[in-house]
Amino acid sequence: MEVIILPDSKAASRLAAGMIADLIRKKSNCVLGLATGSTPLGIYRELVSMHNMEGLDFSEVTSFNLDEYVGLSPEHHASYHRFMQENLFNHINMPKDHVHIPDGLATDIPSYCQSYEEAIYQAGGIDLQLLGIGTDGHLGFNEPTSSLTSRTRIKTLDRQTILDNQRFFQPGESVPSHVITMGIGTILDAKTCLLIAFGESKAEAVAGMVEGPVAAILPASALQLHQKAIIILDEAAASKLAKREYYQWVYDHKPDWQKVGQS
Ligand code: F6R
């Protein structure tokens, strides 16, 4: 695991966007795994700005989103389809048929999930998977005790996640209890995993993910098993890491040839 601690979420988002842009420039037909929620918003803003100002070209890029709520149509204001359109896809030149987001209205969910896995495989696998982390340590919507080898499937949200995500829904509207999510095994198959976390509310989960035991009770800890997991944090999210000075020292002494997206 590489842990990078930056002063604030703006610097962190800029670095993460730089890493994604570097990949797109090197491999124009790369496959991105994308996430929703508050954390990636700054990254998507940076990518849109790079598209507008520097001509960053998404025309050959393919994407697969991590998850979607069961029962929400793509038009629903809180659906992840809508989130992705409004925050990224409406502003870049990725062809519509290159975009994949789990279908919350799928009728035969097990066979739909199998076809989502097959589509990832057919696309050549995910080159870079962008991730956030839940306050309960979830990865995608793989809640505590999810199998660490799980594949795309239906999951029931933890009460904590329902409370955390209520902010995306209107007053009186309930957060769906079920989701379709890539599994932890699906996520670990990505060539690079790039997890971003901001704010004190994530500090405990981040400490468990990086320095705790690998355990299904904290699904994000499975990233310790990944060959190339990069964790980018702001100071607050890093505040409970015992070895934070070491991570800072490693980052400050990185050889130039290892620096990606840091120009
Ligand atoms: C979103 C996802 C979730 C979020 C996590 C953090 O597609 O899979 O794991 O990354 O819940 O959400 P925010 O960024 O809103 O704190």
Boltz pocket constraint, residues with backbone or C-beta under 6 A from the ligand:
constraints:
  - pocket:
      binder: B
      contacts: [[A, 34], [A, 35], [A, 36], [A, 37], [A, 38], [A, 39], [A, 40], [A, 66], [A, 67], [A, 131], [A, 132], [A, 133], [A, 134], [A, 135], [A, 138], [A, 139], [A, 140], [A, 141]]
      max_distance: 6.0
